[in-house]
């Protein structure tokens, strides 16, 4: 029995790597969207992604493949593939089979992220993830990163952002935060406000979330010190997602203070992930949940999320909804 009533691999932009993890000439074997992919950077600096298995006899180019100029050579029989995945050389043959190619993936690289476009029907991108203003700004610290692989679906992690009541009962916040949602096309914005205890007394903490589909969300914290979390969630194999978080803190006058605040925030997010993970990995998904008026905009999020699937979905969260 399927765990979720929607496909495991939604449409949209998803992160495969951080830019600084891939130097010119590097090759990586990856698993995403139920496929093996090869990611490499040409000698000229361009990140490229193809289906990993050679059309000849099936070797994984991500394991032993070599970059030559802007192309990648198969480790098994030396077939070489260039722009668009087209085979440009078979070193021992006079004729290259016309259909010999690797399936190319549409790549965007900016703000320290290497992202690919996934669409179940092979359609071209219909929206973009814009550059992240804080990245590369000298007023902000470089990314500090964390990674998890979790048995859940992109939807569960996204819905968690609007599940206001869980913050008190799972994470022990002082109160249930206020939560306002603004869907706009493929973008979903969430504004949270809650009281926070600090050494300076009680302050109003603000969390502003901008989700670009299911794959990339920008979470901006303010109230104590301005902090950015780039939250990337990529489906792996139909059961798991890879979660990559990148943190950046707006620098304070004192470098030690900046470091201390950053470490405290990251430690708190790591704690929250430890608390959320066993719930995500063991819960079921109710298509028509019994919602109440304090739950937050869960039904609104579900309606927005339906656009990222190529199959028709039944309206969610309406039969028993009072929120």
C-alpha positions as CSV (number, residue, x, y, z in Angstrom):
1,X,0.0,0.0,0.0
2,X,1.4,3.4,-1.0
3,X,2.3,5.6,2.0
4,X,1.1,8.8,0.2
5,X,-1.8,9.5,-2.2
6,X,0.5,11.5,-4.5
7,X,3.6,10.7,-6.5
8,X,7.0,10.4,-4.7
9,X,8.7,12.8,-7.1
10,X,7.0,16.2,-7.4
11,X,7.8,18.7,-10.2
12,X,10.0,21.7,-9.6
13,X,13.6,22.8,-8.8
14,X,15.7,20.7,-6.4
15,X,19.2,21.0,-5.1
16,X,21.7,18.3,-5.9
17,X,24.9,19.9,-4.5
18,X,26.5,23.0,-3.1
19,X,28.7,24.8,-5.7
20,X,31.9,24.6,-3.6
21,X,31.6,20.8,-3.4
22,X,32.3,20.5,-7.1
23,X,35.6,21.8,-8.5
24,X,36.4,21.8,-12.2
25,X,36.9,18.2,-13.4
26,X,35.0,16.7,-10.5
27,X,32.5,13.9,-11.0
28,X,29.8,12.8,-8.6
29,X,27.4,9.9,-8.6
30,X,24.0,10.8,-7.2
31,X,20.6,9.2,-6.5
32,X,17.6,11.4,-6.9
33,X,14.0,11.0,-8.3
34,X,14.4,7.2,-8.3
35,X,17.3,7.5,-10.8
36,X,21.1,7.4,-10.8
37,X,22.5,10.7,-12.0
38,X,26.0,11.9,-12.8
39,X,27.0,15.4,-11.9
40,X,30.2,16.9,-13.2
41,X,31.9,20.2,-13.7
42,X,33.5,20.9,-17.0
43,X,37.0,22.2,-17.2
44,X,35.4,25.5,-18.2
45,X,33.4,25.6,-14.9
46,X,29.9,24.6,-16.0
47,X,27.9,22.1,-13.8
48,X,26.2,19.4,-15.9
49,X,23.8,16.6,-14.9
50,X,22.9,13.6,-17.0
51,X,21.3,10.2,-16.4
52,X,24.3,8.2,-15.2
53,X,24.1,4.9,-17.1
54,X,25.9,4.7,-20.4
55,X,23.5,3.7,-23.3
56,X,26.2,1.3,-24.5
57,X,26.4,-1.4,-21.8
58,X,25.1,0.4,-18.8
59,X,28.2,1.6,-16.8
60,X,27.6,4.4,-14.2
61,X,29.6,7.4,-15.5
62,X,29.5,8.8,-11.9
63,X,31.8,6.0,-10.8
64,X,35.1,6.3,-12.6
65,X,34.0,8.7,-15.3
66,X,36.6,11.3,-16.4
67,X,36.1,14.9,-17.4
68,X,37.8,15.9,-20.6
69,X,37.2,19.6,-21.6
70,X,33.4,20.0,-21.5
71,X,32.7,16.2,-21.9
72,X,32.7,13.1,-19.8
73,X,34.2,9.8,-20.7
74,X,32.7,6.4,-19.7
75,X,35.0,4.3,-17.6
76,X,33.9,1.0,-19.3
77,X,34.6,1.5,-23.0
78,X,35.7,5.1,-23.4
79,X,32.5,6.5,-25.0
80,X,32.6,10.3,-24.6
81,X,29.6,12.5,-24.1
82,X,29.4,16.2,-24.5
83,X,26.9,19.1,-24.6
84,X,23.3,17.9,-24.4
85,X,24.4,14.4,-23.5
86,X,25.3,13.6,-27.1
87,X,28.0,11.0,-27.7
88,X,30.9,12.7,-29.5
89,X,33.4,9.9,-29.6
90,X,33.6,6.1,-29.6
91,X,37.4,5.6,-29.7
92,X,37.4,2.2,-31.4
93,X,34.5,2.7,-33.9
94,X,34.3,4.4,-37.2
95,X,30.6,5.4,-36.7
96,X,28.9,6.8,-33.6
97,X,25.3,5.4,-33.2
98,X,23.0,8.4,-34.0
99,X,20.8,7.8,-30.9
100,X,23.8,7.4,-28.5
101,X,23.2,10.0,-25.8
102,X,22.7,10.5,-22.1
103,X,19.5,12.2,-21.0
104,X,20.4,15.8,-20.0
105,X,18.9,17.6,-17.0
106,X,18.2,21.3,-16.9
107,X,20.6,22.9,-14.4
108,X,20.6,26.2,-12.7
109,X,23.6,27.3,-10.5
110,X,23.6,30.4,-8.4
111,X,23.7,31.4,-4.7
112,X,26.0,28.5,-3.9
113,X,23.5,25.9,-5.1
114,X,23.5,23.4,-8.0
115,X,19.8,22.8,-8.8
116,X,18.0,20.6,-11.4
117,X,14.5,20.8,-12.8
118,X,12.4,17.7,-12.5
119,X,9.1,17.3,-14.3
120,X,7.3,14.0,-14.6
121,X,6.1,14.8,-18.1
122,X,9.4,16.3,-19.3
123,X,8.0,19.9,-19.5
124,X,10.3,22.9,-19.4
125,X,10.6,25.1,-16.3
126,X,7.7,27.3,-15.6
127,X,9.3,29.2,-12.8
128,X,12.7,30.0,-11.3
129,X,14.4,30.1,-7.9
130,X,15.8,33.7,-7.8
131,X,19.3,34.5,-6.6
132,X,19.6,34.7,-2.8
133,X,20.6,38.3,-1.8
134,X,22.5,37.3,1.3
135,X,24.8,34.9,-0.5
136,X,28.2,36.5,-1.2
137,X,27.4,39.6,0.8
138,X,30.3,40.5,3.0
139,X,27.9,41.5,5.8
140,X,26.8,37.8,6.1
141,X,28.8,34.8,7.1
142,X,29.6,32.0,4.7
143,X,27.2,29.0,4.6
144,X,27.5,26.5,7.4
145,X,25.8,23.3,6.3
146,X,24.0,20.3,7.8
147,X,22.7,17.1,6.1
148,X,20.1,14.5,6.9
149,X,18.5,11.6,5.0
150,X,14.9,11.1,6.3
151,X,12.2,8.5,5.5
152,X,9.5,11.0,4.5
153,X,8.1,13.0,1.6
154,X,8.7,16.6,0.6
155,X,5.1,17.4,1.4
156,X,5.4,16.4,5.1
157,X,8.4,18.7,5.6
158,X,6.7,21.6,3.8
159,X,3.4,21.2,5.7
160,X,5.4,21.2,8.9
161,X,6.1,24.9,8.4
162,X,2.4,25.8,8.7
163,X,1.6,23.4,11.4
164,X,1.6,26.0,14.1
165,X,0.5,23.9,17.1
166,X,3.4,21.4,16.8
167,X,5.9,24.0,17.7
168,X,4.7,24.0,21.3
169,X,4.1,20.3,21.7
170,X,7.1,18.9,19.8
171,X,9.6,21.7,20.2
172,X,8.6,23.2,23.5
173,X,8.1,26.8,22.4
174,X,6.5,29.2,25.0
175,X,3.4,29.5,23.0
176,X,1.8,28.5,19.7
177,X,3.1,31.0,17.2
178,X,1.0,33.2,15.0
179,X,1.0,32.0,11.4
180,X,-0.1,33.8,8.2
181,X,0.2,32.2,4.8
182,X,0.3,33.9,1.3
183,X,0.3,31.5,-1.7
184,X,1.2,33.1,-5.0
185,X,1.7,30.8,-8.0
186,X,4.6,28.4,-7.3
187,X,5.7,30.5,-4.3
188,X,4.3,30.0,-0.7
189,X,5.1,32.6,1.9
190,X,4.7,32.0,5.6
191,X,5.0,34.7,8.3
192,X,5.4,33.5,11.9
193,X,5.5,35.6,15.1
194,X,6.1,34.4,18.6
195,X,7.4,35.5,22.0
196,X,11.0,34.5,22.8
197,X,12.8,34.6,26.1
198,X,16.3,36.1,25.8
199,X,19.0,37.4,28.3
200,X,17.7,40.9,27.3
201,X,14.1,39.9,28.2
202,X,11.2,38.8,26.1
203,X,11.3,39.7,22.4
204,X,9.1,39.1,19.4
205,X,10.8,36.6,17.2
206,X,9.9,36.6,13.5
207,X,10.3,33.8,11.0
208,X,9.6,34.6,7.3
209,X,9.6,31.7,5.0
210,X,9.5,31.8,1.2
211,X,9.1,28.4,-0.5
212,X,9.8,28.0,-4.2
213,X,7.9,24.8,-4.8
214,X,8.8,21.8,-2.7
215,X,12.5,21.9,-3.2
216,X,14.0,25.1,-2.0
217,X,12.8,27.4,0.9
218,X,14.4,30.5,2.3
219,X,13.8,30.9,6.1
220,X,14.7,34.3,7.5
221,X,14.9,34.7,11.3
222,X,14.9,38.1,13.0
223,X,14.3,39.4,16.5
224,X,17.7,38.5,18.1
225,X,20.1,38.4,15.1
226,X,19.2,38.2,11.4
227,X,19.8,34.7,10.2
228,X,19.2,32.9,6.9
229,X,18.4,29.2,6.5
230,X,18.5,27.9,2.9
231,X,16.4,24.6,3.3
232,X,16.7,22.2,0.4
233,X,14.8,18.9,0.3
234,X,15.3,16.5,-2.6
235,X,13.4,13.2,-3.1
236,X,15.8,10.2,-3.4
237,X,14.2,6.9,-4.0
238,X,10.5,7.0,-3.3
239,X,11.0,6.5,0.4
240,X,13.6,9.0,1.5
241,X,14.5,12.7,1.0
242,X,17.9,14.3,1.3
243,X,17.8,17.4,3.4
244,X,20.5,20.0,3.0
245,X,20.4,23.1,5.3
246,X,22.8,26.0,4.8
247,X,22.9,28.7,7.5
248,X,24.2,32.3,7.2
249,X,24.2,34.9,10.0
250,X,24.3,38.7,9.6
251,X,27.6,39.7,11.2
252,X,27.6,41.5,14.5
253,X,30.3,44.0,15.5
254,X,31.9,41.3,17.6
255,X,33.0,38.2,15.6
256,X,32.8,36.0,18.7
257,X,29.2,37.1,19.3
258,X,28.3,36.3,15.6
259,X,29.8,32.9,16.0
260,X,28.1,32.2,19.3
261,X,24.7,33.2,18.0
262,X,25.1,31.2,14.8
263,X,26.2,28.1,16.7
264,X,23.2,28.5,19.1
265,X,20.7,28.7,16.2
266,X,22.2,25.8,14.4
267,X,22.1,23.7,17.6
268,X,18.4,24.6,18.1
269,X,17.5,23.6,14.5
270,X,19.4,20.3,14.9
271,X,17.4,19.7,18.1
272,X,14.2,20.4,16.2
273,X,15.2,18.0,13.4
274,X,15.9,15.3,16.0
275,X,12.4,15.9,17.5
276,X,10.6,16.0,14.1
277,X,12.3,13.0,12.4
278,X,10.7,10.1,14.3
279,X,7.3,11.7,13.7
280,X,7.9,12.1,10.0
281,X,9.3,8.6,9.6
282,X,6.4,6.9,11.4
283,X,3.3,9.0,10.7
284,X,0.6,8.3,8.1
285,X,-0.9,10.9,5.8
286,X,-4.6,11.6,6.2
287,X,-6.1,12.9,2.9
288,X,-9.0,14.4,4.9
289,X,-7.6,15.3,8.3
290,X,-9.7,16.3,11.3
291,X,-8.5,19.9,11.5
292,X,-9.5,22.5,14.1
293,X,-9.4,26.3,14.2
294,X,-5.9,26.5,15.9
295,X,-4.0,24.2,13.5
296,X,-2.8,26.9,11.1
297,X,-3.2,27.1,7.3
298,X,-2.7,23.4,6.6
299,X,-5.6,23.0,4.2
300,X,-4.4,26.2,2.3
301,X,-0.9,24.7,2.0
302,X,-2.3,21.4,0.6
303,X,-4.4,23.2,-2.0
304,X,-1.3,25.1,-3.1
305,X,0.9,22.0,-3.3
306,X,-1.4,20.2,-5.7
307,X,0.1,22.1,-8.6
308,X,3.4,20.2,-8.4
309,X,2.0,16.9,-9.5
310,X,1.3,15.8,-13.0
311,X,-1.6,13.5,-12.0
312,X,-5.0,14.8,-10.9
313,X,-5.4,14.8,-7.1
314,X,-8.5,14.9,-5.1
315,X,-9.1,18.1,-3.1
316,X,-7.4,17.6,0.2
317,X,-8.3,18.6,3.7
318,X,-11.9,19.7,3.0
319,X,-14.3,17.0,4.3
320,X,-13.4,17.4,8.0
321,X,-11.9,20.8,8.0
322,X,-12.9,23.6,10.4
323,X,-9.6,25.6,10.2
